[in-house]
Structure formats: C-alpha cells, structure tokens
Amino acid sequence: MLSALDREHTVAPPGYSRWLIPPAALSVHLCIGQVYATSVYKNSLVQHFDTSQTAVGVIFSIAIVMLGLSAAVGGTWVEANGPRKAMFVSAAFWASGFLIGALGIATTQLWLLYLGYGVLGGIGLGIGYISPVSTLIKWFPDRPGLATGLAIMGFGGGALIAGPLSRQLMSFYDSGYDPNVATSVADGSALTALFLTLGIGYFVIMMFGVVNIRVPRDGWQPEGWDPASVREKPLVTTAQVSAANAIRTRAFWLLWIVLFCNVTAGIGILEQASPMIQDFFRDGGTSSVAVSAAAGFVGVLSLFNMAGRFAWSSTSDLIGRKPIYMLYLGGGIVLYALLALVGPAATPLFVLLAGLILSFYGGGFATVPAYLRDLFGTYQVGAIHGRLLTAWSAAGVAGPLIINGFLDAQGKPGTLTADAYRPALFTMVALLAVGFVANLLVRPVPSKYHEEAREEVKTA
C-alpha cells in the first residue's frame, strides 16, 4: 500500500485536469493553518497547567521554528519523493502532534505538548507547507502566482475555520465553557477531547489531498501555452538551478532578507492584534473597543491575510514578482507610518490600514514560490522554498520580540495607548525599508549556477 505514495505512481494520466491540484493542496494548507488559531484555547491551557502565558506561548514558537527547520532540511527529500508521500508524512506528523499533545493535557505534562504540537506538529507544518508548491508551479507554468496563491491562501484561512470550530467543540465537551465570553475557559477533559478530535479530523481531510495529488508527465504543458513567452519577461529564467547552488547566489539571500522583513512586520500586528486595537482607542484607562469587537478585528485581519494571498499573488502574474514586492514593502512603509500617525483618528481607518498591511503580509508568503521559480527554475524549487522559509522562523522570533520589547518598556498591558506603539511601528518602517532595498538589488542568477552550464563544463 505504501508503494502507492511513490512519485512514479502519482503521474497524471492523459486528460487529467490540472484544476484538481489546487483543491488537493488546499486541503493540506487549510488543516495546517490551524496553527494561527492556537490563541483560542491558550487561556484554557494556562489555567489547566497552572502556568504562565509565556510558557504556553512557547508551544507556538516551537512549532514555527520547526516549520522553518523541517522545510529547509526536508525540502530536497520532498522534491525527490514527490508530493503524495510528502503530504502523507505531513499528515502523520501533524495528527500525531495533536494526539501526543492530548496525552500531555490528560496527564498534565506540559513537555508532551511541547514535543507533540510543538516539535512533531511543527515538522508536519514544514513538510505540509512546501509539499504542493513545486507541483503547483509545474502544473501552472503560465500562472504560477495564481496557483500558489490558491493553495497558500488556505494556510491564511485555516484559522478562520479552526477558531470557531475549536470554540464550539470545547463548548460541546465542557458545558461550563461559553464560547461567547472571552474570559471563559474549558477544563482539561474538554481540551484533551478537542486535541483528539482535531488530530483525527485533520488527518482524514489531509488524506483527500494525498489521494488526489498528481504530478504532470514529462513534457506536459498547458494547451495553448508557448514556453517562449517566458523568455520575454524580465527576471524570469528558462534555466534550472539546484537547491545546493541556489543558496550560493546573491539573489537567494536578498530574497531571504525580503521575506524576513515582510514577515517580521506582518507578525508585529498579527501577534498583538486584539490588545492593539483596544489600546489605540483607550481614553482615561477605558477602551472604546470591546473585547468582542477586538476578537472580530482579529477575524477581519485573517480575511485580509487570506484574500491578500490570492489577490496579490495572482496580480504578480500580470505585473511581475519584483514590482509586486515593491508594493508590499513600499506600500507597507506608508501604511505603517500612517498607522502610527493617524491610526487613532477613527476605528474604521485603523482597521483598513491594519488590514492592508496584513494583505501584503499574506501576499508576500504566496508570491515568494513564484519569485523563486522565476529566478531558479522548476528543477528543485520546492527545496529552495524550504530553505528560504528559515526567514519565517527567524521572523517568528524577531517580530514578537520587537513589539513586546517596546511595549514592556512603555507600561503594563491594559494601560497602554497608541503612543506606546509608535516606537515599534516606526521600527517596522525601517525594517521594511531594508527589505525594499534588498528587493531592488535582486538580479538574474548568473549562468555559472545553471545546471545546463555545469553539465556542459563536465562534458567538455
């Protein structure tokens, strides 16, 4: 049965519709996108383990760090073994992370939650995140931004499903838990049942992707598409670069800086969203934004995040990858400055500015695989993408540190105002400026790194 996971058994038969591939990839990304919904049961875990917010928050940090590391280390393995086996391995790690986490909750052993959801779940995140990317790009050489945007949109939208679902499941397993009350917490047995349910449910859904994913046969190309059209576009190569050679190029490390800066700035708002909107509209110690409204704001940001992954990535197929990142980074500079200076003027303005920033954050994630394909070809683009995602791991640590470091120096949570956020927001402006310059410096990869050139040297 396991042989059915091998690459040679996933080659699409003649007439197979490439539009079946994005739903297969989406089924995986929607599941692993749950990682953005961990705040839903964070307070319940804090009370159950009788520990601090920081101790529970470490679980999320471990998962994001493991995402980047596993994507970087496992990228070449994913390319060699194909998307079906990679998706299966991702599902197994992701589901086992929940199951071991459930054991940790049931036995009140926090380290098992670190090991399960943090380490094993994080590995599932990394392998699952990159598993369909290379395949999507090969199926959609004419519209790589649209294809990767469709799938990676699911990662941004996973929390939209997982958040309400988790609340309802906890209220089902614990009659004393009220999902409409921000201070309500679920008991340990409800949390255990939640993790078991999510682990089993996500594994089943991810199997849909495993069964339906296919790779195109050698020489396949979309009907009516002319490969020669690629040569007409600037910064788009028809050559191939291996993952080992890619990390030796200046273009790779410039893109690493671009992704790091864009993600760090986005996480700065995402991680602090709910208290941030309350603090911006605090007067005399009381905020005009209710807790329920702040929770709704987080949902709105998730929608902007998800929509940006599809809309901006699809736009990059029309205007090019380098110009779209000029928009993400340059536009982000303007938006962050406006947020700091005029954000407190009106709640709708604040929501709009923050939403646009999050749309650029999501768009940056969805567009980067197509940017890599343009620069390095399709040969090992999944492995190259995996290595680049270490920038996400670094940003996952740097973003919260920058924001929380400034806020800790300004005062206690619940007493802060918009003024307390301005140093952090202007730091993000500077960071985006660095990314903007790095993007301007991106140039085509020299031919000495191309696989074709290396083969010619070997045979000469």
C-alpha positions as CSV (number, residue, x, y, z in Angstrom):
1,M,0.0,0.0,0.0
2,L,2.8,2.4,0.8
3,S,4.2,2.0,-2.7
4,A,1.2,4.0,-3.9
5,L,2.8,7.0,-2.3
6,D,5.9,6.8,-4.6
7,R,6.3,9.5,-7.2
8,E,6.1,7.1,-10.2
9,H,2.5,6.2,-9.1
10,T,1.4,9.8,-9.0
11,V,2.0,10.7,-12.6
12,A,-1.3,12.1,-14.1
13,P,-2.9,10.1,-16.9
14,P,-3.8,11.9,-20.2
15,G,-6.7,14.3,-19.8
16,Y,-6.2,14.8,-16.1
17,S,-7.5,18.3,-15.2
18,R,-4.8,20.5,-13.5
19,W,-7.6,22.3,-11.7
20,L,-7.9,19.3,-9.4
21,I,-4.5,20.0,-8.0
22,P,-5.2,23.3,-6.1
23,P,-8.1,21.7,-4.1
24,A,-5.7,18.8,-3.1
25,A,-3.1,21.3,-2.0
26,L,-5.7,23.5,-0.3
27,S,-6.9,20.5,1.8
28,V,-3.5,20.3,3.4
29,H,-3.0,24.0,3.9
30,L,-6.4,24.6,5.4
31,C,-5.5,21.9,8.1
32,I,-2.1,23.1,9.0
33,G,-3.3,26.7,9.0
34,Q,-4.8,25.8,12.4
35,V,-1.5,26.9,13.9
36,Y,-2.8,30.5,13.7
37,A,-5.8,29.6,15.9
38,T,-3.9,28.5,19.0
39,S,-4.9,31.6,20.9
40,V,-8.5,30.3,21.0
41,Y,-7.5,27.8,23.7
42,K,-4.4,29.5,25.1
43,N,-6.1,30.7,28.3
44,S,-7.6,27.3,28.9
45,L,-4.2,25.7,28.7
46,V,-2.7,28.3,31.0
47,Q,-5.3,27.5,33.7
48,H,-5.1,23.7,33.1
49,F,-1.3,23.6,33.5
50,D,-1.3,26.4,36.2
51,T,1.5,28.1,34.3
52,S,2.2,31.5,32.6
53,Q,1.1,32.9,29.2
54,T,4.8,32.8,28.2
55,A,5.2,29.0,29.0
56,V,2.1,28.2,26.8
57,G,3.1,30.7,24.1
58,V,6.4,28.8,23.7
59,I,4.4,26.0,22.1
60,F,3.5,28.2,19.1
61,S,7.1,29.5,18.8
62,I,8.5,25.9,18.8
63,A,6.0,25.0,16.0
64,I,7.0,27.9,13.8
65,V,10.7,27.3,14.3
66,M,10.3,23.6,13.5
67,L,8.3,24.6,10.4
68,G,11.2,26.6,9.0
69,L,13.8,24.0,10.0
70,S,11.9,21.0,8.7
71,A,11.1,22.8,5.4
72,A,14.8,23.7,5.0
73,V,16.1,20.2,5.9
74,G,13.3,18.2,4.2
75,G,13.0,20.3,1.0
76,T,15.3,18.1,-1.1
77,W,13.6,14.9,0.2
78,V,10.2,16.3,-0.7
79,E,11.4,17.0,-4.3
80,A,12.9,13.5,-4.6
81,N,9.9,11.6,-3.3
82,G,7.0,13.6,-4.7
83,P,4.1,15.5,-3.2
84,R,1.9,12.4,-2.3
85,K,4.5,10.9,0.0
86,A,5.3,14.3,1.4
87,M,1.6,15.1,2.1
88,F,1.2,11.7,3.8
89,V,4.2,12.3,6.1
90,S,2.9,15.8,6.9
91,A,-0.5,14.4,7.8
92,A,1.1,11.7,10.0
93,F,3.3,14.2,11.9
94,W,0.5,16.8,12.2
95,A,-2.0,14.3,13.5
96,S,0.5,12.7,15.9
97,G,1.3,16.1,17.2
98,F,-2.3,16.6,18.3
99,L,-2.5,13.1,19.7
100,I,0.7,13.4,21.8
101,G,-0.5,16.9,22.9
102,A,-3.7,15.3,24.0
103,L,-1.8,12.9,26.1
104,G,0.2,15.7,27.6
105,I,-3.0,17.6,28.5
106,A,-4.6,14.4,30.0
107,T,-1.6,13.7,32.2
108,T,-0.8,17.4,32.9
109,Q,2.7,17.1,31.3
110,L,3.4,20.3,29.5
111,W,6.6,18.9,28.0
112,L,4.5,16.4,26.0
113,L,2.6,19.4,24.5
114,Y,6.0,20.9,23.5
115,L,7.1,17.6,22.0
116,G,3.7,16.8,20.3
117,Y,2.2,20.0,18.9
118,G,5.5,22.0,19.0
119,V,8.1,19.6,17.6
120,L,6.2,16.9,15.8
121,G,3.4,19.2,14.7
122,G,5.9,21.7,13.6
123,I,7.6,19.1,11.4
124,G,4.2,18.4,9.9
125,L,3.7,22.1,9.3
126,G,7.0,22.5,7.4
127,I,6.7,19.4,5.2
128,G,3.0,20.1,4.5
129,Y,3.6,23.7,3.7
130,I,6.1,23.1,0.9
131,S,4.8,19.7,-0.3
132,P,2.5,21.0,-3.1
133,V,4.4,24.1,-4.1
134,S,6.7,22.6,-6.7
135,T,3.9,20.5,-8.2
136,L,1.6,23.5,-8.5
137,I,4.2,25.5,-10.3
138,K,4.8,22.7,-12.8
139,W,1.1,22.4,-13.4
140,F,0.7,26.1,-13.9
141,P,3.8,27.4,-15.7
142,D,1.6,30.1,-17.2
143,R,0.1,31.3,-13.9
144,P,2.4,30.3,-11.0
145,G,1.3,33.2,-8.8
146,L,-2.4,32.2,-9.1
147,A,-1.7,28.5,-8.4
148,T,0.5,29.0,-5.3
149,G,-1.9,31.8,-4.1
150,L,-4.8,29.4,-4.2
151,A,-3.1,26.8,-2.0
152,I,-1.3,29.1,0.4
153,M,-4.5,31.1,0.8
154,G,-5.7,28.1,2.7
155,F,-2.9,28.5,5.3
156,G,-4.0,32.0,6.0
157,G,-7.7,31.0,6.1
158,G,-7.2,27.8,8.2
159,A,-7.6,29.8,11.4
160,L,-11.0,31.2,10.2
161,I,-12.3,27.7,10.3
162,A,-10.3,26.3,13.2
163,G,-11.1,29.2,15.6
164,P,-14.9,28.9,15.7
165,L,-14.7,25.1,15.3
166,S,-12.4,24.9,18.4
167,R,-14.7,27.1,20.4
168,Q,-17.8,25.0,19.5
169,L,-16.0,21.7,20.2
170,M,-14.9,23.0,23.6
171,S,-18.4,24.0,24.5
172,F,-19.7,20.6,23.3
173,Y,-17.2,18.8,25.5
174,D,-17.5,21.2,28.5
175,S,-21.0,22.5,29.3
176,G,-19.4,25.1,31.5
177,Y,-17.5,26.7,28.7
178,D,-19.2,29.7,26.9
179,P,-17.6,30.5,23.5
180,N,-19.1,33.9,23.6
181,V,-17.4,35.0,26.8
182,A,-13.7,36.0,26.4
183,T,-12.8,35.0,30.0
184,S,-14.4,31.6,29.8
185,V,-12.0,28.6,29.9
186,A,-12.5,24.9,29.1
187,D,-11.5,22.1,31.5
188,G,-8.7,19.6,30.9
189,S,-11.0,16.8,29.7
190,A,-12.5,19.1,27.0
191,L,-9.1,20.2,25.9
192,T,-8.0,16.6,25.6
193,A,-11.1,15.7,23.6
194,L,-10.5,18.8,21.4
195,F,-7.0,17.7,20.5
196,L,-8.1,14.2,19.8
197,T,-10.9,15.4,17.6
198,L,-8.7,17.8,15.6
199,G,-5.9,15.3,15.2
200,I,-8.2,12.6,13.8
201,G,-10.3,15.0,11.7
202,Y,-7.3,16.8,10.2
203,F,-5.7,13.5,9.2
204,V,-8.8,12.4,7.3
205,I,-9.1,15.8,5.5
206,M,-5.4,15.7,4.5
207,M,-5.9,12.3,3.0
208,F,-8.1,13.9,0.4
209,G,-5.1,15.8,-0.8
210,V,-2.9,12.7,-0.6
211,V,-5.3,10.7,-2.8
212,N,-5.9,13.4,-5.4
213,I,-2.5,15.0,-5.9
214,R,-0.7,14.2,-9.2
215,V,2.4,15.3,-10.9
216,P,2.4,16.1,-14.7
217,R,4.1,13.7,-17.1
218,D,7.4,14.7,-18.7
219,G,7.0,17.2,-21.4
220,W,3.4,18.2,-20.4
221,Q,2.4,21.8,-20.9
222,P,-0.9,23.7,-20.8
223,E,-2.8,23.7,-24.0
224,G,-2.1,26.9,-26.0
225,W,0.8,28.0,-23.8
226,D,4.0,29.0,-25.5
227,P,7.1,28.4,-23.4
228,A,8.9,31.0,-25.5
229,S,6.7,33.6,-23.8
230,V,8.7,33.1,-20.6
231,R,11.9,34.4,-22.2
232,E,10.2,37.7,-22.9
233,K,9.7,38.5,-19.2
234,P,12.5,40.2,-17.2
235,L,13.9,38.3,-14.2
236,V,12.3,35.0,-15.4
237,T,14.7,32.2,-16.4
238,T,14.2,29.2,-18.5
239,A,17.3,27.6,-16.9
240,Q,17.4,25.4,-13.8
241,V,19.3,25.8,-10.6
242,S,19.7,23.2,-7.9
243,A,18.9,23.9,-4.2
244,A,22.6,23.5,-3.3
245,N,23.6,26.1,-5.8
246,A,20.7,28.4,-5.1
247,I,21.9,29.2,-1.5
248,R,25.3,30.2,-3.0
249,T,23.7,33.0,-5.1
250,R,23.2,36.6,-4.0
251,A,19.6,36.5,-5.3
252,F,18.6,33.9,-2.7
253,W,19.9,35.8,0.3
254,L,18.4,39.1,-0.9
255,L,15.1,37.3,-1.1
256,W,15.7,35.9,2.4
257,I,16.1,39.4,3.6
258,V,12.9,40.5,1.7
259,L,10.8,37.7,3.2
260,F,12.2,38.2,6.7
261,C,11.4,41.9,6.7
262,N,7.9,41.5,5.2
263,V,7.0,38.7,7.6
264,T,8.5,40.4,10.7
265,A,6.5,43.5,10.0
266,G,3.2,41.5,9.5
267,I,3.7,39.4,12.6
268,G,4.2,42.6,14.5
269,I,0.5,43.4,14.1
270,L,-0.9,39.8,13.9
271,E,0.6,38.7,17.2
272,Q,-0.7,41.8,19.0
273,A,-3.9,42.5,17.1
274,S,-6.6,42.1,19.8
275,P,-5.0,44.2,22.6
276,M,-3.5,46.7,20.0
277,I,-6.9,47.9,18.7
278,Q,-8.1,48.3,22.3
279,D,-5.0,50.2,23.3
280,F,-5.2,52.6,20.3
281,F,-8.7,53.7,21.4
282,R,-8.1,53.9,25.1
283,D,-9.0,57.1,26.9
284,G,-8.7,57.6,30.6
285,G,-7.9,53.9,31.2
286,T,-11.0,52.6,29.4
287,S,-11.0,51.4,25.8
288,S,-13.9,52.3,23.5
289,V,-13.3,48.9,21.7
290,A,-15.0,46.0,23.5
291,V,-13.3,42.6,23.9
292,S,-15.8,41.0,21.5
293,A,-15.1,43.7,18.9
294,A,-11.4,43.2,19.3
295,A,-11.9,39.5,18.6
296,G,-13.9,40.4,15.5
297,F,-11.0,42.6,14.4
298,V,-8.7,39.5,14.5
299,G,-11.2,37.7,12.2
300,V,-11.2,40.7,9.8
301,L,-7.4,40.6,9.7
302,S,-7.5,36.9,8.9
303,L,-9.8,37.7,6.0
304,F,-7.4,40.3,4.7
305,N,-4.5,37.9,5.2
306,M,-6.3,35.2,3.2
307,A,-7.5,37.4,0.4
308,G,-4.1,39.0,0.0
309,R,-2.5,35.6,-0.6
310,F,-4.7,35.0,-3.6
311,A,-5.3,38.5,-5.0
312,W,-1.8,39.9,-4.8
313,S,-0.1,36.7,-5.8
314,S,-2.4,36.5,-8.9
315,T,-1.6,40.1,-9.7
316,S,2.1,39.3,-9.7
317,D,1.4,37.1,-12.8
318,L,0.5,40.3,-14.6
319,I,2.9,42.8,-13.3
320,G,5.9,40.7,-12.2
321,R,7.3,39.5,-8.9
322,K,9.8,42.3,-8.3
323,P,7.2,45.1,-8.8
324,I,4.7,43.4,-6.5
325,Y,7.2,43.2,-3.7
326,M,8.0,46.9,-4.3
327,L,4.3,47.3,-3.5
328,Y,4.3,45.0,-0.4
329,L,7.4,46.7,1.1
330,G,7.0,50.3,-0.2
331,G,3.2,50.3,0.5
332,G,3.9,48.8,3.9
333,I,6.2,51.7,4.8
334,V,3.5,54.2,4.0
335,L,0.8,52.1,5.8
336,Y,2.8,51.6,9.0
337,A,3.7,55.3,9.1
338,L,0.0,56.2,8.7
339,L,-1.0,53.7,11.3
340,A,1.4,55.3,13.8
341,L,0.4,58.9,13.0
342,V,-3.3,58.8,12.1
343,G,-4.4,55.3,13.2
344,P,-6.1,56.6,16.4
345,A,-8.2,59.1,14.5
346,A,-11.0,56.6,13.7
347,T,-11.6,52.9,14.2
348,P,-12.6,52.2,10.5
349,L,-9.3,53.9,9.4
350,F,-7.3,51.8,11.8
351,V,-9.0,48.6,10.7
352,L,-8.4,49.5,7.0
353,L,-4.7,50.3,7.5
354,A,-4.0,47.2,9.5
355,G,-6.0,45.0,7.0
356,L,-4.0,46.3,4.1
357,I,-0.7,45.6,6.0
358,L,-1.9,42.0,6.6
359,S,-2.9,41.6,3.0
360,F,0.7,42.5,2.0
361,Y,1.9,40.1,4.7
362,G,-0.1,37.2,3.2
363,G,0.7,38.2,-0.4
364,G,4.4,38.0,0.4
365,F,4.0,34.4,1.5
366,A,2.0,33.4,-1.5
367,T,4.2,35.2,-4.1
368,V,7.6,34.0,-3.0
369,P,7.4,30.5,-4.5
370,A,6.6,32.1,-7.9
371,Y,9.5,34.5,-7.4
372,L,11.8,31.6,-6.7
373,R,10.5,29.8,-9.8
374,D,11.3,32.9,-11.9
375,L,14.8,33.1,-10.6
376,F,15.8,29.5,-10.2
377,G,13.5,27.4,-12.5
378,T,11.4,24.5,-11.5
379,Y,14.1,21.8,-11.0
380,Q,14.2,22.0,-7.2
381,V,12.0,25.0,-6.4
382,G,10.3,23.2,-3.5
383,A,13.7,22.5,-1.8
384,I,14.8,26.1,-2.4
385,H,11.5,27.3,-1.0
386,G,12.1,25.2,2.1
387,R,15.4,26.7,2.7
388,L,14.0,30.2,2.3
389,L,11.4,29.6,4.9
390,T,14.1,29.8,7.6
391,A,13.4,33.5,7.2
392,W,9.9,32.8,8.5
393,S,11.3,31.1,11.6
394,A,13.6,34.0,12.3
395,A,10.8,36.5,11.8
396,G,8.5,34.4,14.0
397,V,11.0,35.1,16.8
398,A,12.0,38.7,15.9
399,G,8.6,40.1,15.3
400,P,7.1,39.4,18.7
401,L,10.4,40.3,20.4
402,I,10.4,43.8,18.8
403,I,6.8,44.6,19.6
404,N,6.8,43.1,23.1
405,G,10.1,44.6,23.9
406,F,8.9,48.1,23.2
407,L,5.6,47.6,24.9
408,D,7.1,46.2,28.0
409,A,9.2,49.3,28.3
410,Q,6.1,51.5,27.9
411,G,3.9,50.0,30.7
412,K,1.6,47.2,31.7
413,P,-0.9,45.5,29.4
414,G,-4.3,47.0,29.7
415,T,-2.9,50.5,30.4
416,L,-1.2,51.3,27.1
417,T,-2.2,53.8,24.5
418,A,-1.4,54.5,20.8
419,D,1.7,56.4,21.9
420,A,3.2,53.2,23.3
421,Y,3.1,51.6,19.9
422,R,4.8,54.3,17.9
423,P,8.4,53.3,18.5
424,A,7.7,49.7,17.5
425,L,5.7,50.8,14.4
426,F,8.5,53.1,13.2
427,T,11.0,50.3,13.8
428,M,8.9,48.2,11.4
429,V,9.0,51.1,8.8
430,A,12.8,50.9,9.0
431,L,12.8,47.1,8.6
432,L,10.5,47.4,5.5
433,A,12.9,49.9,4.0
434,V,15.7,47.4,4.3
435,G,13.6,44.8,2.6
436,F,12.6,47.3,-0.1
437,V,16.3,48.0,-0.9
438,A,17.1,44.3,-0.9
439,N,14.3,43.7,-3.5
440,L,15.7,46.4,-5.7
441,L,19.1,44.7,-5.7
442,V,17.7,41.3,-7.0
443,R,19.2,40.4,-10.3
444,P,19.0,37.3,-12.6
445,V,21.1,34.3,-11.4
446,P,24.5,34.1,-13.2
447,S,24.7,31.3,-15.7
448,K,27.5,29.6,-13.8
449,Y,24.9,28.3,-11.3
450,H,22.7,26.9,-14.0
451,E,22.5,23.1,-14.2
452,E,22.9,23.2,-18.0
453,A,26.1,25.2,-17.8
454,R,27.5,22.8,-15.1
455,E,26.7,19.8,-17.4
456,E,28.5,21.5,-20.3
457,V,31.6,22.0,-18.1
458,K,31.6,18.3,-17.1
459,T,31.3,17.0,-20.6
460,A,33.9,19.4,-22.1
